[in-house]
């Protein structure tokens, strides 16, 4: 299978050590400027497709490849070091809305090939400044941590395994097309991102190649939380096991609003940090008014403060924005970080938990959510009184439990199904899921089911290893 040589990854890391790298800007913004018609999007190949396709920008890699290549070239001319594949929604979950699941592999491979050709073109033209291709994996249009049904808090329209399968398929196709690294971006649900990382780590192992991975989170407002409720530091605790090339923030807000949050991420992350924000906040018509000079000033200030290793643009940004940003950060050195931070226990629910070996490290674990340790809780679970069972767990947190232990091991129960159901209910209860979960079982399949439901960094307890 053709893939980017390992030398590209080494060159990327070398460039990161020398300067702040530039990520390209918005693809969708430039595509919208062209005011493409339904027929433009369909092209000849999909002229008879039974569903409307306008707005499916990923399909344009197949039907309008020259347009996509021209956008990549515009960003390279503006100074981008990393160009992102046109594959944000090129996965079977998102493409099911258009009935184009069968075209997902072709979309990703072609998107990577188009970006690869442009990156190589500019690398050959300017050999002193190699260009890199980031294979983009978007968040999909579904969330594994939140219910789509107001009547059923445990309902989900996607699960961990389905997300893993979708990401695995997309990643393999991006690699085949020549991506140098993977960019898991606009993360609004950390559980979705964990599924992406699980798929990518499996792909790393299967391919025998240490593909660089960047994860970029999206926060919903000035509170600094993702859509699924996690703080930035809690999200980092959930993802840092993947040995990421970089972690960052994108989309969400403008650079000015992201300033305090990128500073928070810079303080806790023991890897490179990236930021590619929108061109300010959207106006009343959904457009973006922040000028290239304004964006450049803000990102220049963030770079001068020593918080970032990569900068770029998201919604509303153009090649003019990227050119101005590239100039603004040129004089500033890249952020430095501690490669070997103290080996503390880092856990998370919606909020982070750091357990240090000294200074009052006693941890209070609430163990009443355990069918083997609490007769009352067991009765509630057997009676399917989940509201009452949630009350038991909530009262423990309110009483000071810093971690909640959940155990459903009982010969009369379908432990895996009940563990899944109960943890999904907990995920919708901010008063409970703000603290880490201890998944407690002597059965491996129950532990796996539990881990597939939790977006935070959990503890696994009671493995017998028999």
ZADREN-120777 format. One line per 3 residues: number of its first residue (from 0); their letters; for each residue x, y, z of C-alpha. Coordinates in Angstrom, 2 decimals, always signed. Each point is the difference from the previous one (the first is absolute). Layout:
% ZADREN-120777
NUM> A> X:Y:Z  ... $
//
This chain:
% ZADREN-120777
0> XXX> +0.00:+0.00:+0.00  +1.57:+3.34:-1.01  +0.43:+2.36:+2.92 $
3> XXX> +1.98:+3.04:+0.99  +3.58:-0.96:+0.87  +1.08:+0.12:+3.62 $
6> XXX> +2.43:+2.72:-1.01  -2.98:+2.33:-0.33  -0.88:-0.54:+3.65 $
9> XXX> +3.59:+0.61:+1.03  +0.13:+3.16:-2.11  -3.25:+1.19:+1.57 $
12> XXX> +1.36:-0.43:+3.52  +3.25:+1.70:-1.00  -1.86:+2.99:-1.44 $
15> XXX> -2.14:+0.24:+3.16  +3.12:+0.31:+2.11  +1.24:+2.95:-2.06 $
18> XXX> -3.05:+2.19:-0.52  -3.72:+0.38:+0.43  -1.66:-1.93:-2.82 $
21> XXX> -2.89:+1.36:-2.03  -3.18:-2.02:-0.52  -2.19:+1.01:-2.93 $
24> XXX> -3.38:+1.74:+0.27  -3.61:-0.84:-0.70  -0.94:-2.18:-2.95 $
27> XXX> -3.75:+0.52:+0.28  +0.27:+3.79:+0.07  +1.75:+0.08:-3.37 $
30> XXX> -2.33:-2.59:-1.48  -3.01:+2.07:+1.04  +1.46:+2.99:-1.85 $
33> XXX> -0.41:-1.99:-3.23  -3.77:-0.35:+0.58  -0.02:-3.51:-1.42 $
36> XXX> -3.27:-1.34:-1.35  -1.46:-3.43:+0.59  +1.26:-1.04:-3.41 $
39> XXX> +3.49:+1.32:+0.75  +0.16:-2.22:+3.07  -1.43:-3.05:-1.77 $
42> XXX> +2.23:+0.13:-3.05  -0.55:-2.67:-2.64  +0.62:-2.97:+2.27 $
45> XXX> -2.83:+0.81:+2.43  -2.43:+1.70:-2.37  -2.66:-2.65:+0.68 $
48> XXX> +0.57:-0.40:+3.73  -3.43:-0.08:+1.72  +0.83:+2.37:+2.88 $
51> XXX> +0.91:+3.67:+0.10  +3.78:+0.45:+0.17  +0.48:+3.75:+0.20 $
54> XXX> +2.02:+0.82:+3.11  +1.91:-3.27:-0.08  +3.41:+1.61:-0.38 $
57> XXX> +1.88:-3.27:+0.40  -1.52:-1.27:-3.25  +1.69:+2.86:-1.86 $
60> XXX> +3.31:-1.86:+0.22  -1.57:-2.39:-2.52  -2.17:+2.36:-2.05 $
63> XXX> +2.05:+3.25:+0.10  +3.60:-1.11:+0.67  +1.58:+3.00:-1.73 $
66> XXX> -1.89:+2.36:+2.28  +1.23:-1.83:+3.11  +3.58:+0.01:-1.32 $
69> XXX> -0.18:+3.73:-0.72  -1.06:+0.67:+3.60  +2.92:-2.06:+1.29 $
72> XXX> +2.34:+1.99:-2.25  -1.39:+3.29:+1.25  +0.76:-0.98:+3.58 $
75> XXX> +3.49:-1.24:-0.86  +0.75:+3.29:-1.75  -1.23:+1.77:+3.15 $
78> XXX> +2.61:-1.83:+2.06  -1.75:-3.11:+1.35  +2.34:-2.78:+1.08 $
81> XXX> -2.84:-2.46:+0.61  -2.90:-0.34:-2.41  -3.10:-1.89:+1.11 $
84> XXX> -1.80:-2.53:-2.14  -3.54:+0.76:-1.13  -1.39:-2.88:+2.08 $
87> XXX> -1.67:+1.55:+3.05  -3.22:-1.99:-0.53  +1.42:-2.81:-2.13 $
90> XXX> -1.12:-2.81:+2.28  -2.83:-2.53:-0.26  -1.92:+1.58:+2.88 $
93> XXX> -0.16:+3.50:-1.44  -0.31:-1.12:-3.63  -3.01:-2.17:+0.85 $
96> XXX> -2.01:+3.25:-0.06  +0.76:+0.19:-3.72  -0.13:-3.73:-0.76 $
99> XXX> +3.68:+0.03:-0.96  +1.46:-2.48:+2.46  +1.44:-2.06:-2.85 $
102> XXX> +2.05:+2.96:-1.23  +1.74:+0.73:+3.33  +3.26:-1.80:-0.77 $
105> XXX> +0.26:+1.67:-3.40  -0.75:+3.42:+1.52  +2.77:-0.35:+2.58 $
108> XXX> +2.58:-1.46:-2.36  -0.65:+2.64:-2.65  -0.02:+2.82:+2.57 $
111> XXX> +3.40:-1.11:+1.28  +1.39:-0.43:-3.52  -1.06:+3.51:-0.98 $
114> XXX> +1.63:+1.51:+3.09  +3.07:-2.21:-0.45  +0.55:+1.16:-3.56 $
117> XXX> -0.20:+3.67:+0.98  +2.23:-0.48:+3.07  +2.62:-1.75:-2.12 $
120> XXX> -0.25:+2.69:-2.64  +0.85:+2.72:+2.52  +2.58:-2.11:+1.83 $
123> XXX> +1.88:-0.47:-3.27  -0.34:+3.69:-0.80  +1.23:+1.01:+3.48 $
126> XXX> +2.08:-2.95:+1.29  +1.08:+1.98:+3.04  -3.65:+0.00:+1.15 $
129> XXX> -1.67:-3.36:-0.29  -3.83:-0.11:-0.04  -1.95:-2.67:+1.86 $
132> XXX> -3.43:-1.57:-0.47  -2.33:-0.43:+2.97  -2.63:-2.68:-0.53 $
135> XXX> -3.08:+1.56:+1.58  -2.39:-2.08:+2.09  -3.01:+2.07:+1.05 $
138> XXX> -2.21:-0.68:+3.02  -2.85:-1.54:-2.08  -3.50:+1.42:+0.39 $
141> XXX> -0.82:-2.16:+3.02  +1.10:-0.05:+3.63  +0.66:-3.10:+2.09 $
144> XXX> -0.38:+1.74:+3.38  -3.36:+1.73:-0.42  -3.50:-1.27:-0.66 $
147> XXX> -1.93:+1.15:-3.09  -3.25:-0.89:+1.79  -1.27:+2.28:+2.78 $
150> XXX> -2.16:-2.87:+1.22  +2.86:-2.50:+0.32  +3.26:+1.22:+1.51 $
153> XXX> +1.73:-3.32:-0.74  -0.83:+0.04:-3.73  +2.83:+0.45:-2.48 $
156> XXX> -0.02:+0.29:-3.78  +3.62:-1.15:-0.22  +2.25:-2.17:+2.13 $
159> XXX> +3.73:-0.39:+0.54  +0.42:-3.01:-2.29  -1.83:+1.70:-2.88 $
162> XXX> +2.18:+3.08:+0.37  +3.15:-2.13:+0.09  -1.00:-1.80:-3.19 $
165> XXX> -0.76:+3.29:-1.76  +3.28:+1.58:+1.04  +2.02:-3.12:-0.89 $
168> XXX> -1.39:-0.02:-3.52  +0.61:+3.71:-0.53  +3.52:-0.08:+1.48 $
171> XXX> +1.14:-2.88:-2.19  -1.24:+1.79:-3.12  +1.68:+3.28:+1.01 $
174> XXX> +3.25:-1.86:+0.57  -0.29:-1.69:-3.37  -0.42:+3.41:-1.60 $
177> XXX> +3.23:+1.27:+1.56  -0.84:+1.82:+3.24  +2.99:+0.74:+2.23 $
180> XXX> -1.96:+0.23:+3.24  -3.53:-0.23:+1.35  -1.95:+2.97:+1.32 $
183> XXX> -2.98:-0.87:+2.21  -1.62:+3.39:+0.08  -2.98:+1.96:+1.33 $
186> XXX> -0.42:-2.45:+2.86  -3.29:+0.80:+1.74  -0.32:-3.37:+1.74 $
189> XXX> +3.10:-1.57:+1.51  -1.49:-3.49:-0.31  -0.15:+0.45:-3.78 $
192> XXX> +3.64:+1.09:+0.10  +0.96:-3.01:+2.12  -1.60:-2.23:-2.63 $
195> XXX> +2.03:+1.76:-2.69  +3.20:-0.44:+1.99  -0.77:-3.67:+0.68 $
198> XXX> -0.40:-0.52:-3.75  +3.18:+1.94:-0.79  +2.08:-1.81:+2.61 $
201> XXX> -1.19:-3.33:-1.39  +0.92:+1.23:-3.48  +3.42:+1.05:+1.24 $
204> XXX> +0.58:-3.49:+1.38  -1.34:-1.80:-3.08  +2.02:+2.14:-2.41 $
207> XXX> +3.15:-0.03:+2.11  +0.28:+3.76:-0.45  -0.03:+2.63:+2.73 $
210> XXX> -2.40:+2.41:-1.72  -0.01:+3.45:+1.65  -3.40:+0.96:+1.41 $
213> XXX> -1.40:+3.42:+0.90  -3.23:+0.42:+1.94  -1.74:+3.37:-0.06 $
216> XXX> -2.93:+0.71:+2.30  -2.94:+2.34:-0.48  -1.50:+1.80:+2.98 $
219> XXX> -3.54:+1.31:-0.07  +0.23:+3.27:+1.93  +2.15:+2.05:+2.35 $
222> XXX> -0.38:-2.63:+2.74  +2.73:-1.95:-1.79  -1.93:-3.27:-0.22 $
225> XXX> -0.72:-2.28:-2.94  -3.57:-0.65:-1.10  +0.03:-3.19:+2.07 $
228> XXX> +1.02:+1.99:+3.07  +3.68:-0.69:+0.57  +2.49:+2.67:+0.97 $
231> XXX> +3.13:+0.32:-2.09  +2.27:-1.55:+2.63  -2.44:-2.89:+0.56 $
234> XXX> -0.04:-0.61:-3.74  +3.79:-0.03:-0.08  +0.10:-2.58:+2.81 $
237> XXX> -2.34:-2.16:-2.09  +2.15:+0.17:-3.15  +3.63:+0.30:+1.04 $
240> XXX> +0.55:-3.80:-0.03  +0.18:+0.13:-3.82  +3.42:+1.73:+0.01 $
243> XXX> -1.27:+2.79:-2.22  +2.19:+2.16:-2.18  -2.13:+2.95:+1.07 $
246> XXX> -3.25:+0.89:+1.73  -1.90:+3.18:-0.66  -3.14:+2.04:-0.49 $
249> XXX> -1.79:+0.88:-3.21  -3.31:+1.33:-1.30  -2.30:+0.89:+2.93 $
252> XXX> +0.84:+3.66:+0.49  +2.37:+2.64:-1.24  +3.61:+0.23:+1.10 $
255> XXX> -0.75:+2.73:+2.53  -2.57:-2.16:+1.78  +2.30:-3.04:-0.13 $
258> XXX> +2.96:+1.81:+1.58  -0.60:-1.01:+3.65  -0.84:-3.55:-1.02 $
261> XXX> +3.10:-0.55:-2.13  +2.01:+1.32:+2.96  -1.66:-2.62:+2.23 $
264> XXX> +0.78:-2.74:-2.50  +3.58:+1.19:-0.34  +0.47:-0.28:+3.77 $
267> XXX> -1.14:-3.61:+0.25  +0.99:-1.63:-3.32  +3.30:-1.82:-0.19 $
270> XXX> +0.10:+0.12:-3.79  -0.24:+2.63:-2.73  -3.01:+2.33:-0.03 $
273> XXX> -1.92:+1.23:-3.04  -2.71:+2.57:-0.62  -1.99:+0.76:-3.14 $
276> XXX> -3.01:+2.11:+0.99  -2.84:+1.50:-1.97  +0.28:+3.49:-1.42 $
279> XXX> -1.71:+1.42:+3.06  -3.59:-0.65:+1.04  -2.68:-0.48:-2.67 $
282> XXX> -2.12:+2.99:-0.92  -3.80:+0.06:-0.27  +0.18:-1.63:-3.43 $
285> XXX> +2.38:-2.79:+1.04  +3.00:+1.65:-1.64  +3.30:+1.10:+1.53 $
288> XXX> +1.21:+3.58:+0.09  +3.45:-0.25:+1.62  +2.58:+1.33:-2.43 $
291> XXX> +3.32:-1.74:-0.77  +1.80:+2.75:+1.92  -2.20:-0.52:+3.08 $
294> XXX> +0.47:-3.78:-0.04  +3.74:+0.42:-0.45  +0.28:+2.43:+2.92 $
297> XXX> -1.82:-2.37:+2.36  +1.95:-3.11:-1.00  +3.22:+2.00:+0.05 $
300> XXX> -0.69:+0.89:+3.63  -0.69:-3.64:+0.86  +3.24:-1.02:-1.70 $
303> XXX> +1.96:+2.75:+1.76  -1.26:-1.34:+3.34  +1.60:-3.36:-0.80 $
306> XXX> -3.18:-2.08:-0.06  +0.00:-1.62:-3.45  +1.94:-2.11:-2.50 $
309> XXX> -2.51:+0.11:-2.86  -2.47:+2.69:-1.09  -2.51:+0.29:-2.80 $
312> XXX> -3.60:+0.81:-0.73  -3.43:-1.60:+0.03  -3.45:+1.28:-1.05 $
315> XXX> +0.07:+3.33:-1.79  +3.74:+0.06:-0.61  +1.53:+0.37:-3.45 $
318> XXX> +3.48:-0.11:-1.56  +0.28:+3.69:+0.88  -0.53:-0.87:+3.67 $
321> XXX> +2.60:-2.76:-0.14  +2.55:+2.26:-1.72  -0.43:+2.67:+2.67 $
324> XXX> +0.16:-2.56:+2.82  +3.17:-1.53:-1.44  +1.71:+3.39:+0.05 $
327> XXX> -1.24:+0.78:+3.53  +1.48:-3.14:+1.59  +3.24:-0.20:-1.96 $
330> XXX> +2.09:+1.86:+2.59  -1.22:-2.07:+2.96  +1.58:-3.31:+1.06 $
333> XXX> -2.15:-3.10:+0.39  -1.34:-0.96:+3.42  +2.19:-2.24:+2.16 $
336> XXX> -1.45:-2.63:+2.28  +1.11:-2.55:+2.56  +0.49:-3.35:-1.74 $
339> XXX> -0.13:-1.96:+3.23  -2.56:+1.55:+2.36  -0.37:-1.33:+3.56 $
342> XXX> -1.55:-3.50:-0.13  -3.17:+0.96:+1.85  -3.27:-1.85:-0.39 $
345> XXX> -2.08:+2.09:-2.40  -3.69:-0.88:-0.16  -3.09:+1.80:-1.20 $
348> XXX> -3.73:+0.13:-0.12  -1.33:+3.24:-1.36  +2.67:+1.58:+2.19 $
351> XXX> +3.64:-0.99:+0.51  +1.38:-1.84:+3.00  +3.71:-0.02:+0.83 $
354> XXX> +1.20:-2.38:+2.72  +3.43:+0.86:+1.37  +2.04:-2.33:+2.23 $
357> XXX> +0.19:+2.59:+2.76  -1.88:+2.98:+1.35  -3.25:-1.62:+1.06 $
360> XXX> -0.38:-2.66:-2.67  -2.83:-1.88:+1.76  -2.73:-0.74:-2.54 $
363> XXX> -3.59:-0.62:+1.05  -1.68:-2.61:-2.24  -3.76:-0.39:+0.09 $
366> XXX> -0.72:-3.73:-0.07  -3.78:-0.11:+0.39  -0.50:-0.34:-3.75 $
369> XXX> +0.96:-3.64:+0.39  -2.48:-2.88:-0.18  +2.35:-2.24:+1.97 $
372> XXX> +0.67:+2.57:+2.73  -3.37:+1.67:+0.47  -3.20:-2.01:+0.43 $
375> XXX> -2.10:+3.13:-0.53  +1.74:+0.90:-3.27  -0.31:-3.62:-1.19 $
378> XXX> -3.74:+0.04:+0.68  -0.40:+3.20:-1.99  +1.93:-1.41:-2.98 $
381> XXX> -1.94:-3.30:+0.01  -3.25:+1.98:+0.08  +1.30:+2.19:-2.87 $
384> XXX> -0.50:+3.04:+2.20  +2.83:+1.90:-1.62  -1.20:+3.35:+1.28 $
387> XXX> +0.37:-1.31:+3.56  +3.39:-1.53:-0.82  +1.22:+3.32:-1.41 $
390> XXX> -1.12:+1.70:+3.21  +2.18:-2.37:+2.02  +3.04:+0.90:-2.08 $
393> XXX> -0.80:+3.72:-0.10  -0.29:+0.16:+3.78  +3.49:-1.49:+0.31 $
396> XXX> +1.48:+2.72:-2.20  -1.89:+2.68:+1.88  +1.36:-1.47:+3.24 $
399> XXX> +3.58:+0.32:-1.26  +0.81:-3.07:-2.08  +2.81:+0.91:-2.42 $
402> XXX> -0.39:-3.19:-2.09  -3.07:-2.17:-0.43  +0.27:-3.79:-0.14 $
405> XXX> -2.50:-1.75:-2.27  -0.37:-3.79:+0.20  -2.73:-2.07:-1.65 $
408> XXX> +1.46:-3.50:+0.55  -2.89:-2.26:+0.91  -0.87:-3.42:-1.37 $
411> XXX> -3.65:+1.01:-0.41  +0.78:+3.14:-2.02  +1.10:+0.67:-3.56 $
414> XXX> +2.97:+1.85:+1.45  +1.44:+1.34:-3.26  -3.33:+1.40:-1.22 $
417> XXX> -0.84:+1.53:+3.36  +3.49:+1.50:+0.38  -0.42:+1.62:-3.43 $
420> XXX> -3.49:+1.28:+0.80  +0.90:+1.40:+3.40  +3.20:+1.72:-1.10 $
423> XXX> -1.89:+1.63:-2.87  -2.50:+1.32:+2.53  +2.83:+1.28:+2.18 $
426> XXX> +1.50:+1.79:-3.03  -3.09:+2.23:-0.13  +0.17:+0.87:+3.71 $
429> XXX> +2.57:+2.83:+0.41  -0.22:-0.20:+3.79  +1.32:-3.57:-0.20 $
432> XXX> +2.18:-0.21:-3.10  +2.11:+2.99:+0.99  +2.10:-2.51:+2.00 $
435> XXX> +1.90:-3.01:-1.43  -1.60:-3.43:-0.20  +1.51:-3.20:+1.40 $
438> XXX> -1.21:-2.82:-2.24  -0.12:-2.95:+2.36  -0.36:-3.53:-1.36 $
441> XXX> +1.77:-3.34:-0.10  -1.29:-0.58:-3.54  +1.98:+1.38:-2.90 $
444> XXX> -3.02:+0.50:-2.28  -1.71:+2.12:+2.68  +3.11:+2.14:+0.38 $
447> XXX> +0.18:+0.53:-3.77  -3.67:+0.99:-0.14  +0.57:+2.46:+2.83 $
450> XXX> +3.06:+1.60:-1.55  -1.89:+0.46:-3.28  -2.54:+2.21:+1.80 $
453> XXX> +2.25:+2.37:+1.93  +1.57:+3.09:-1.54  +2.19:+0.65:+3.03 $
456> XXX> +3.18:-1.75:+1.18  -1.22:-2.87:+2.17  +1.34:-2.53:+2.46 $
459> XXX> -0.52:-3.73:-0.60  -0.38:-2.05:+3.17  -0.20:-3.67:+1.00 $
462> XXX> +1.69:-1.64:-2.98  +0.79:-3.54:+1.14  +2.20:-0.76:-3.05 $
465> X> -1.01:-3.66:+0.20 $
//
